[in-house]
Amino acid sequence: MKRLLTVALLCLVLSGSFFAADTGRMWENLNLTALLSPEISLTVMPGHRWEFSRDVGATSDTYFNELFIGPTYTTKLDPSVKFKLSLWYYYMGFPSKTTGAYPFSHNIEVIPAVDWKVSDRLTISDRLIFHNTFFASTYATEAQQNGLSIMIREMVTLTYNLPEIDPKLNLIIADEVFIGIMEDSGTTPSGAGFYRSGFNSNRLYLGFSYAIDPTLIIVPQYVYETTYNNASILTGNNHNFYLTVTYLLKMF
């Protein structure tokens, strides 16, 4: 465990400008998943983000609301490898404290993932999100609001069980990259609208998951997020405290 924590902290430090804090933020998600069969589940997951610290200017307070809805198919490829495929609708809202505006977007996410149980303690996961934005209200005309941009998000996660502390406790270390692969042809890229092509941001995760019981899981994490412009110049260092609460409802 000490080795894993040392490696994770080293990665955070080496990721660039770790001590040049830009913002401090809190993310919260409530994951409500109905298990309809051994293979099929349905998830509804609202989320909220707010900013409590900023080194330049006023804080944004609540700056993002989200909602995921969709099914997931899960199957075992062999005793140690699990494959999952999700198709989710994703609502993104961007309230602005300074202007009072509330731009929002509609998105479809296709999410394949593979979990490899390396040992009784270690699981390695590779998850891709094909994030397709097809409507963004931030643009002036209806023709501009209806378009398409595609972003790929890949996350590699190490989950390490800690039975010496509690068999229901896991250490989580992950890295996620955001890469735009298609811009909308009729608009200017925007964080509240259609995404630009190229490398956009990176997130490093360090935290724990704890199963209070088989149906209720809490996951507190620290997320160090760096953002970049189209010249790959660092534009933001965000220190995020991320809490996910998952409730599973078995219906078969």
Backbone bond lengths (Angstrom), bond angles and torsions (degrees), N, CA, C in turn:
res aa  C-N    CA-C-N  psi(-1)  N-CA   C-N-CA  omega(-1)  CA-C   N-CA-C  phi
1 M - - - 1.464 - - 1.533 111.25 -
2 K 1.357 116.82 -44.04 1.460 120.35 -179.36 1.521 111.01 -61.02
3 R 1.355 116.52 -39.14 1.465 119.42 178.91 1.517 110.75 -62.94
4 L 1.341 117.60 -44.10 1.457 120.91 -178.96 1.526 111.06 -62.96
5 L 1.347 117.23 -42.73 1.457 120.14 178.34 1.523 111.64 -63.88
6 T 1.338 116.52 -39.39 1.465 120.39 178.98 1.517 111.09 -63.37
7 V 1.335 117.04 -44.65 1.470 121.42 179.05 1.525 110.35 -63.18
8 A 1.338 117.14 -43.28 1.461 120.38 -178.99 1.520 111.75 -62.65
9 L 1.324 116.87 -45.42 1.456 119.75 179.15 1.514 112.19 -65.83
10 L 1.326 117.54 -36.73 1.458 121.41 177.10 1.526 110.71 -62.94
11 C 1.325 116.26 -41.73 1.471 119.99 178.16 1.525 110.70 -61.27
12 L 1.334 116.99 -40.42 1.455 120.01 178.42 1.515 111.30 -62.68
13 V 1.304 116.76 -43.68 1.462 120.40 -178.26 1.523 111.10 -66.09
14 L 1.322 117.13 -41.51 1.459 121.09 -177.03 1.518 113.13 -77.12
15 S 1.321 118.18 -9.71 1.459 120.29 -175.43 1.528 112.40 -72.09
16 G 1.328 118.33 -12.21 1.457 120.18 174.02 1.509 113.85 111.76
17 S 1.323 117.15 122.81 1.461 124.40 174.03 1.517 112.58 54.40
18 F 1.325 117.08 39.70 1.464 120.84 -176.97 1.518 111.81 -59.93
19 F 1.315 117.53 -36.90 1.450 120.64 -175.82 1.526 112.79 -89.44
20 A 1.331 118.72 -2.91 1.461 121.94 177.43 1.514 108.77 -92.87
21 A 1.335 116.99 70.83 1.457 122.06 -176.04 1.515 110.63 -61.31
22 D 1.302 116.08 135.58 1.456 122.80 178.59 1.527 109.42 -106.08
23 T 1.335 116.70 -51.41 1.454 120.91 179.10 1.528 110.24 -139.33
24 G 1.321 114.88 157.47 1.452 122.53 168.71 1.517 108.01 -120.56
25 R 1.330 117.36 127.83 1.454 120.83 -172.13 1.527 111.28 -138.05
26 M 1.328 115.36 156.71 1.458 122.71 176.39 1.512 108.68 -121.27
27 W 1.346 115.54 129.46 1.463 121.89 175.92 1.525 108.71 -114.66
28 E 1.337 116.81 139.05 1.460 120.73 176.46 1.522 109.49 -134.76
29 N 1.341 116.87 133.31 1.462 122.60 174.57 1.520 109.82 -132.13
30 L 1.330 115.65 140.75 1.458 122.56 173.89 1.522 107.25 -115.43
31 N 1.340 116.77 110.08 1.460 123.11 -176.45 1.530 108.96 -98.19
32 L 1.328 115.91 110.40 1.466 122.01 178.01 1.520 107.90 -108.91
33 T 1.327 116.72 110.22 1.464 121.26 -174.53 1.521 110.32 -122.20
34 A 1.340 115.75 123.61 1.456 122.32 175.22 1.519 108.43 -95.77
35 L 1.331 117.36 122.56 1.461 122.57 177.38 1.529 107.62 -87.75
36 L 1.329 116.49 101.91 1.459 121.53 -173.81 1.525 112.17 -81.85
37 S 1.322 116.67 -26.78 1.468 123.84 178.45 1.517 106.82 -161.34
38 P 1.333 119.40 175.47 1.473 119.05 176.50 1.529 113.59 -59.39
39 E 1.338 117.48 -23.08 1.470 120.68 -176.72 1.524 114.17 -107.04
40 I 1.329 118.17 -26.34 1.460 121.21 -170.67 1.526 110.64 -115.28
41 S 1.333 115.94 133.52 1.460 121.86 174.29 1.522 109.14 -135.68
42 L 1.338 115.01 161.75 1.460 121.68 178.65 1.524 107.99 -129.71
43 T 1.343 116.34 126.51 1.465 121.85 -175.74 1.519 111.22 -114.70
44 V 1.324 115.33 136.39 1.465 123.42 167.02 1.525 106.02 -123.85
45 M 1.339 116.92 122.40 1.468 119.61 -173.65 1.532 110.89 -139.46
46 P 1.333 117.85 98.81 1.466 119.87 171.32 1.525 110.67 -80.73
47 G 1.328 115.33 155.48 1.451 120.62 179.15 1.519 111.93 -147.83
48 H 1.324 115.70 157.84 1.468 122.66 -177.23 1.526 108.51 -145.28
49 R 1.336 116.43 142.16 1.462 120.83 177.56 1.524 109.37 -135.71
50 W 1.332 114.84 138.82 1.456 119.22 177.59 1.524 110.26 -141.38
51 E 1.317 113.75 153.91 1.464 121.54 -174.75 1.525 109.16 -109.47
52 F 1.345 116.07 125.80 1.463 120.18 -177.88 1.523 112.89 -113.76
53 S 1.335 118.50 -6.97 1.464 120.75 -178.43 1.521 109.48 -150.28
54 R 1.345 115.50 139.32 1.469 121.44 177.47 1.522 107.75 -152.52
55 D 1.342 116.77 132.31 1.462 118.50 -175.57 1.518 113.36 -78.93
56 V 1.342 117.72 -17.08 1.457 121.42 177.27 1.522 108.35 -132.42
57 G 1.324 117.14 123.76 1.454 120.83 177.31 1.518 113.20 81.85
58 A 1.335 114.50 -175.92 1.459 121.56 -178.26 1.520 110.83 -81.62
59 T 1.334 116.16 152.27 1.466 119.91 177.09 1.523 110.51 -70.14
60 S 1.336 115.52 156.13 1.464 121.31 -177.95 1.520 112.67 -85.38
61 D 1.338 117.29 -11.25 1.464 122.18 -173.17 1.543 108.79 54.68
62 T 1.333 118.98 -136.01 1.470 119.06 176.85 1.527 109.14 -67.85
63 Y 1.335 115.88 120.55 1.462 118.82 -176.90 1.527 113.29 -124.89
64 F 1.359 117.41 -4.06 1.462 118.24 -176.97 1.520 110.04 -158.19
65 N 1.340 115.62 133.21 1.461 123.02 171.10 1.526 108.13 -126.27
66 E 1.335 116.19 146.68 1.458 119.04 -177.64 1.520 110.69 -146.25
67 L 1.339 114.74 159.97 1.454 121.14 176.36 1.523 108.90 -151.20
68 F 1.335 115.63 124.42 1.467 122.76 174.59 1.528 108.79 -106.99
69 I 1.329 117.00 139.05 1.464 121.83 173.44 1.525 107.56 -143.85
70 G 1.348 116.79 128.21 1.451 117.61 175.25 1.511 114.11 167.18
71 P 1.341 115.98 169.03 1.460 121.68 -178.72 1.520 112.51 -91.15
72 T 1.336 115.20 160.18 1.463 123.11 174.20 1.519 108.81 -134.64
73 Y 1.331 114.58 135.54 1.467 121.61 174.84 1.525 108.32 -106.86
74 T 1.334 117.39 131.01 1.464 122.60 -177.40 1.523 109.74 -127.56
75 T 1.335 115.96 134.91 1.458 119.84 176.22 1.523 109.40 -146.99
76 K 1.326 116.29 153.79 1.461 121.24 175.94 1.524 109.07 -95.06
77 L 1.350 114.79 124.42 1.463 120.02 176.78 1.522 110.72 -80.67
78 D 1.331 116.36 -32.14 1.464 123.54 169.87 1.524 106.24 -159.11
79 P 1.329 119.88 178.05 1.473 119.26 -174.87 1.524 115.41 -57.65
80 S 1.325 117.96 -21.58 1.463 119.55 -177.23 1.529 114.04 -110.73
81 V 1.333 118.61 -3.29 1.469 121.57 -175.57 1.529 109.75 -125.60
82 K 1.325 115.13 126.33 1.458 121.79 179.04 1.525 108.97 -118.45
83 F 1.339 116.47 135.71 1.465 122.14 178.06 1.526 108.84 -113.65
84 K 1.345 115.35 136.10 1.459 120.99 178.15 1.529 109.26 -129.87
85 L 1.339 115.59 144.31 1.463 121.21 176.92 1.523 108.37 -137.40
86 S 1.338 115.67 120.46 1.462 121.47 -179.44 1.523 109.85 -115.34
87 L 1.327 115.34 147.86 1.468 122.86 173.18 1.526 106.32 -130.60
88 W 1.342 115.51 103.90 1.464 120.40 -171.14 1.522 111.09 -121.30
89 Y 1.340 114.48 139.53 1.460 120.38 163.94 1.535 107.65 -81.77
90 Y 1.338 116.87 141.34 1.463 121.39 -175.88 1.526 109.01 -134.54
91 Y 1.345 115.43 115.77 1.463 121.76 173.71 1.525 108.90 -95.61
92 M 1.344 116.35 133.89 1.463 122.26 178.43 1.524 108.85 -126.92
93 G 1.347 116.39 123.59 1.454 121.44 178.15 1.512 111.09 -119.38
94 F 1.347 116.43 140.90 1.466 121.94 -172.45 1.535 110.63 -126.52
95 P 1.340 118.74 75.95 1.462 119.75 179.28 1.527 111.76 -67.45
96 S 1.327 115.76 142.18 1.464 121.39 179.80 1.523 109.79 -116.67
97 K 1.333 116.46 120.45 1.454 120.86 178.57 1.525 111.47 -68.57
98 T 1.327 116.86 -33.80 1.467 120.12 -174.21 1.524 112.62 -78.04
99 T 1.331 117.97 -36.93 1.472 120.08 -175.63 1.526 112.86 -105.25
100 G 1.341 117.58 -19.66 1.456 120.35 -174.80 1.514 113.96 80.31
101 A 1.328 116.98 -1.50 1.464 120.42 -179.86 1.532 110.02 -75.16
102 Y 1.340 115.21 158.49 1.467 120.37 178.59 1.526 109.38 -139.82
103 P 1.335 117.34 72.04 1.464 118.67 174.51 1.522 110.54 -67.99
104 F 1.328 116.01 151.71 1.461 120.86 -179.49 1.520 108.95 -146.98
105 S 1.337 114.95 165.15 1.464 119.43 178.01 1.514 110.05 -139.51
106 H 1.342 114.89 154.80 1.460 122.65 173.45 1.529 107.63 -110.63
107 N 1.347 115.46 136.64 1.456 120.88 -173.27 1.526 110.33 -142.18
108 I 1.308 115.60 153.20 1.464 123.05 171.35 1.526 107.68 -119.19
109 E 1.334 116.07 132.02 1.454 120.53 179.89 1.527 110.32 -118.97
110 V 1.331 115.45 127.27 1.467 123.08 172.80 1.527 106.29 -105.12
111 I 1.360 116.78 122.75 1.459 119.88 -166.91 1.536 110.95 -131.19
112 P 1.327 118.17 92.08 1.468 119.92 170.31 1.524 110.43 -85.54
113 A 1.337 116.48 145.27 1.465 120.77 -179.73 1.517 109.84 -149.89
114 V 1.333 115.38 147.97 1.461 122.22 177.00 1.523 108.58 -127.63
115 D 1.335 116.48 130.49 1.455 123.09 174.14 1.527 109.00 -111.52
116 W 1.324 116.57 124.73 1.465 121.51 179.40 1.520 109.28 -114.91
117 K 1.311 116.52 113.22 1.462 121.86 178.60 1.522 108.31 -82.53
118 V 1.316 115.65 97.56 1.457 121.51 -174.97 1.521 111.32 -71.22
119 S 1.339 115.46 -38.33 1.457 121.54 -179.84 1.522 108.12 -152.82
120 D 1.319 116.55 -175.98 1.454 119.46 178.06 1.525 111.74 -63.91
121 R 1.353 116.84 -21.70 1.454 120.38 -176.00 1.528 113.94 -107.40
122 L 1.328 118.01 -29.73 1.461 121.53 -170.96 1.520 111.96 -112.26
123 T 1.353 115.62 129.56 1.460 122.81 172.04 1.522 108.72 -125.32
124 I 1.347 116.41 132.60 1.461 122.22 176.26 1.528 108.05 -110.40
125 S 1.334 116.13 129.23 1.461 121.27 -178.66 1.522 110.19 -122.03
126 D 1.331 115.36 142.60 1.464 121.85 174.34 1.526 107.24 -127.72
127 R 1.335 115.55 115.97 1.464 121.12 -176.69 1.527 110.34 -122.09
128 L 1.327 116.57 131.49 1.459 122.63 174.83 1.524 109.15 -111.21
129 I 1.326 116.31 139.56 1.464 121.16 169.53 1.522 108.09 -119.50
130 F 1.328 115.87 122.40 1.457 121.27 170.10 1.532 106.11 -96.07
131 H 1.336 114.98 99.60 1.463 122.58 -172.44 1.530 108.71 -93.86
132 N 1.337 115.96 110.42 1.461 122.79 -175.43 1.529 109.70 -109.62
133 T 1.321 117.19 108.96 1.462 121.79 176.09 1.524 108.54 -91.44
134 F 1.364 116.26 122.74 1.465 118.87 -177.64 1.531 113.03 -118.95
135 F 1.338 117.72 -7.67 1.465 120.87 174.89 1.523 108.62 -148.37
136 A 1.350 116.35 135.54 1.463 121.30 178.35 1.519 108.76 -142.77
137 S 1.331 116.50 117.33 1.464 120.45 -173.65 1.521 113.42 -75.14
138 T 1.344 117.70 -11.43 1.461 120.66 -175.04 1.521 113.69 -65.73
139 Y 1.339 117.62 -17.72 1.470 120.96 -177.48 1.531 110.77 -88.16
140 A 1.335 115.64 159.65 1.463 121.01 -167.29 1.526 113.78 -76.13
141 T 1.322 117.97 -39.25 1.464 120.34 -172.85 1.524 110.83 -112.23
142 E 1.324 115.80 159.74 1.462 120.94 179.35 1.519 111.29 -62.31
143 A 1.325 116.49 -37.46 1.466 120.18 178.98 1.524 111.04 -63.23
144 Q 1.331 117.05 -38.34 1.460 120.53 178.64 1.529 111.89 -73.31
145 Q 1.323 116.60 -34.19 1.464 120.84 -177.53 1.522 112.54 -68.51
146 N 1.305 117.83 -28.67 1.467 122.27 179.09 1.517 108.97 -99.76
147 G 1.322 116.41 112.27 1.458 121.12 -177.86 1.517 110.07 -160.55
148 L 1.325 116.02 -151.93 1.464 119.56 179.20 1.524 110.44 -159.50
149 S 1.323 114.89 127.87 1.463 121.11 165.89 1.517 107.27 -132.91
150 I 1.346 115.75 153.06 1.466 120.53 -177.27 1.526 109.07 -129.60
151 M 1.308 114.30 129.17 1.456 122.54 176.69 1.524 108.74 -120.22
152 I 1.331 116.99 138.30 1.465 121.56 172.25 1.526 108.25 -104.80
153 R 1.334 114.41 130.23 1.468 121.04 173.97 1.530 107.38 -119.33
154 E 1.327 116.18 119.87 1.468 119.63 176.81 1.519 109.56 -115.63
155 M 1.339 114.61 129.34 1.457 120.77 178.39 1.520 109.56 -123.97
156 V 1.327 115.73 128.51 1.464 122.55 172.46 1.526 107.15 -109.56
157 T 1.338 115.55 126.73 1.465 121.14 -173.25 1.515 110.92 -125.98
158 L 1.333 115.93 135.10 1.461 122.75 170.12 1.523 107.85 -106.72
159 T 1.328 116.15 124.12 1.458 121.90 177.39 1.525 108.18 -117.29
160 Y 1.337 116.04 120.71 1.461 121.47 -172.63 1.524 109.35 -122.61
161 N 1.318 116.25 116.52 1.457 121.62 -178.82 1.527 110.96 -71.92
162 L 1.331 116.35 143.73 1.463 122.55 -175.98 1.528 110.07 -121.85
163 P 1.350 117.81 68.93 1.471 119.84 -176.32 1.521 113.35 -66.73
164 E 1.349 117.33 -22.78 1.458 118.97 179.27 1.536 111.89 -67.52
165 I 1.359 115.43 -21.78 1.468 120.43 174.84 1.528 109.92 -97.47
166 D 1.340 115.66 -54.90 1.464 122.35 177.81 1.527 106.69 -164.51
167 P 1.329 119.58 128.27 1.470 120.76 -178.79 1.526 113.94 -62.31
168 K 1.328 117.55 -14.31 1.469 120.98 179.30 1.527 112.21 -94.49
169 L 1.339 116.63 4.99 1.462 121.79 -177.33 1.520 110.59 -106.54
170 N 1.353 116.59 134.03 1.461 122.35 178.39 1.522 110.53 -129.88
171 L 1.324 115.48 140.23 1.453 122.13 170.14 1.521 108.71 -86.82
172 I 1.342 116.85 136.92 1.467 121.95 -179.06 1.518 109.26 -122.69
173 I 1.343 116.57 127.50 1.463 123.74 173.46 1.525 107.01 -129.72
174 A 1.343 117.99 128.98 1.462 119.64 -176.14 1.517 111.01 -148.72
175 D 1.329 114.95 157.76 1.457 122.49 172.95 1.522 108.17 -133.84
176 E 1.352 116.06 136.66 1.468 121.03 -178.44 1.518 109.48 -133.70
177 V 1.340 116.41 130.27 1.463 122.06 177.04 1.526 109.62 -111.60
178 F 1.346 115.34 148.81 1.464 122.92 179.72 1.528 107.66 -119.63
179 I 1.322 116.98 116.45 1.464 121.42 -177.06 1.528 108.93 -131.37
180 G 1.317 115.91 118.38 1.461 119.98 175.54 1.513 111.06 -77.63
181 I 1.323 116.10 133.17 1.471 119.62 -179.16 1.528 112.40 -114.39
182 M 1.349 117.59 -12.01 1.462 119.63 176.58 1.519 110.18 -152.32
183 E 1.324 116.57 125.72 1.455 122.09 175.11 1.522 110.12 -92.75
184 D 1.316 115.43 153.25 1.460 119.59 171.38 1.525 108.90 -70.73
185 S 1.313 116.60 135.15 1.464 120.36 -172.53 1.524 113.54 -77.59
186 G 1.352 117.63 -19.75 1.455 118.93 -173.00 1.516 115.79 -106.91
187 T 1.343 118.11 7.33 1.462 120.51 -175.85 1.526 110.96 -139.33
188 T 1.324 114.76 168.82 1.462 121.75 172.78 1.521 108.53 -89.83
189 P 1.329 118.74 131.27 1.473 120.02 179.97 1.525 111.93 -56.54
190 S 1.344 115.12 146.59 1.453 121.30 -177.57 1.518 109.24 -151.58
191 G 1.340 116.86 145.10 1.457 120.46 176.25 1.504 113.10 -64.06
192 A 1.348 117.08 -23.98 1.466 121.57 177.81 1.516 111.84 -101.42
193 G 1.339 116.29 9.38 1.458 119.56 -177.71 1.507 111.84 -137.79
194 F 1.335 116.03 -125.90 1.460 121.06 179.34 1.535 109.51 -86.74
195 Y 1.323 115.94 135.56 1.464 121.04 -173.71 1.525 111.45 -80.35
196 R 1.321 114.59 155.96 1.460 120.69 176.78 1.523 110.06 -86.80
197 S 1.316 116.40 162.16 1.456 121.68 175.29 1.533 109.70 -77.25
198 G 1.322 114.88 158.59 1.452 120.37 177.09 1.514 112.84 97.45
199 F 1.335 114.62 -177.97 1.459 122.09 -177.99 1.525 109.82 -72.23
200 N 1.334 116.44 122.63 1.461 121.95 -176.11 1.522 113.31 -104.53
201 S 1.331 117.27 -46.45 1.461 119.31 -175.63 1.515 110.83 -163.34
202 N 1.341 114.73 169.28 1.459 122.36 177.31 1.522 108.88 -140.29
203 R 1.341 115.82 143.50 1.459 120.77 177.73 1.526 109.87 -129.19
204 L 1.323 115.84 132.48 1.453 122.91 173.03 1.530 108.26 -111.35
205 Y 1.341 115.98 129.82 1.463 122.15 -174.97 1.533 109.56 -115.06
206 L 1.325 115.30 139.82 1.456 121.57 173.17 1.525 107.69 -144.39
207 G 1.341 116.55 120.92 1.455 118.40 -177.85 1.507 112.31 -173.39
208 F 1.319 114.97 -160.50 1.453 122.31 -175.91 1.524 110.02 -138.09
209 S 1.317 115.83 155.18 1.458 121.01 166.27 1.520 107.81 -122.22
210 Y 1.326 114.98 142.65 1.464 119.89 -179.65 1.518 108.75 -138.93
211 A 1.341 116.15 123.78 1.455 122.06 178.61 1.523 108.77 -89.94
212 I 1.328 116.67 102.61 1.460 120.40 177.19 1.528 109.89 -61.02
213 D 1.333 115.69 -40.63 1.462 123.30 167.52 1.526 105.87 -151.09
214 P 1.340 120.44 177.92 1.470 119.98 -175.72 1.522 115.28 -60.20
215 T 1.337 118.09 -17.35 1.464 120.62 -177.26 1.523 113.94 -106.99
216 L 1.335 118.62 -7.86 1.460 121.21 -175.26 1.530 110.08 -130.40
217 I 1.340 116.45 116.68 1.459 122.88 -173.98 1.522 108.87 -128.36
218 I 1.325 116.75 133.26 1.458 120.96 175.51 1.524 108.79 -115.05
219 V 1.343 115.50 141.01 1.470 120.84 -177.39 1.526 108.68 -134.40
220 P 1.331 118.54 95.04 1.467 121.08 171.93 1.531 109.80 -88.75
221 Q 1.350 116.34 135.24 1.460 120.53 -178.83 1.526 110.50 -142.95
222 Y 1.322 114.84 153.09 1.460 122.10 165.50 1.522 107.09 -101.50
223 V 1.343 116.82 132.88 1.462 121.75 -178.61 1.527 108.36 -125.03
224 Y 1.337 115.79 118.67 1.464 120.59 174.97 1.526 107.44 -98.68
225 E 1.337 115.11 115.44 1.465 121.61 -173.86 1.524 110.02 -115.08
226 T 1.321 116.13 126.75 1.461 121.61 173.36 1.521 108.63 -112.46
227 T 1.337 116.03 137.99 1.463 121.05 179.19 1.524 109.68 -118.94
228 Y 1.329 116.29 153.06 1.463 121.78 -172.74 1.531 109.81 -137.07
229 N 1.340 115.44 153.25 1.465 119.51 174.75 1.524 110.27 -91.23
230 N 1.341 116.29 -173.83 1.464 118.96 -175.07 1.522 113.22 -72.91
231 A 1.343 117.52 -6.12 1.463 121.46 173.05 1.530 111.30 -99.12
232 S 1.341 115.96 11.23 1.470 123.01 -179.51 1.525 112.61 63.18
233 I 1.338 116.48 26.68 1.462 121.86 176.12 1.521 108.91 -92.23
234 L 1.325 115.76 134.67 1.466 120.98 -179.56 1.525 110.55 -62.89
235 T 1.339 116.38 126.74 1.464 120.95 -178.73 1.524 113.23 -117.57
236 G 1.339 118.36 -12.55 1.450 118.75 -179.02 1.510 113.05 -161.66
237 N 1.339 115.30 141.60 1.467 122.62 171.20 1.522 106.75 -118.69
238 N 1.313 116.82 114.93 1.450 121.05 -176.08 1.527 109.84 -117.16
239 H 1.314 115.41 127.33 1.459 122.01 178.83 1.525 107.70 -105.62
240 N 1.334 115.41 109.46 1.455 121.59 -170.71 1.529 110.84 -114.83
241 F 1.317 115.44 137.35 1.456 121.95 173.62 1.523 107.06 -108.82
242 Y 1.321 115.14 116.98 1.467 121.89 -164.41 1.526 109.40 -118.53
243 L 1.333 116.01 122.27 1.460 121.38 179.21 1.518 109.85 -121.43
244 T 1.335 115.90 123.29 1.454 122.08 174.44 1.522 109.08 -118.21
245 V 1.329 115.11 130.76 1.461 121.44 173.97 1.527 107.54 -115.72
246 T 1.335 116.12 123.23 1.463 121.73 -178.01 1.526 110.41 -113.03
247 Y 1.340 114.44 131.46 1.460 120.22 174.27 1.520 108.22 -120.49
248 L 1.334 116.84 125.10 1.456 122.95 -178.91 1.525 109.64 -106.04
249 L 1.325 116.48 129.40 1.459 122.43 178.28 1.522 108.89 -115.96
250 K 1.325 116.70 109.72 1.457 121.20 179.80 1.518 110.40 -82.48
251 M 1.329 117.34 125.81 1.465 121.94 -173.32 1.529 112.84 -119.81
252 F 1.318 117.35 16.39 1.467 119.53 177.78 1.509 109.33 -131.64
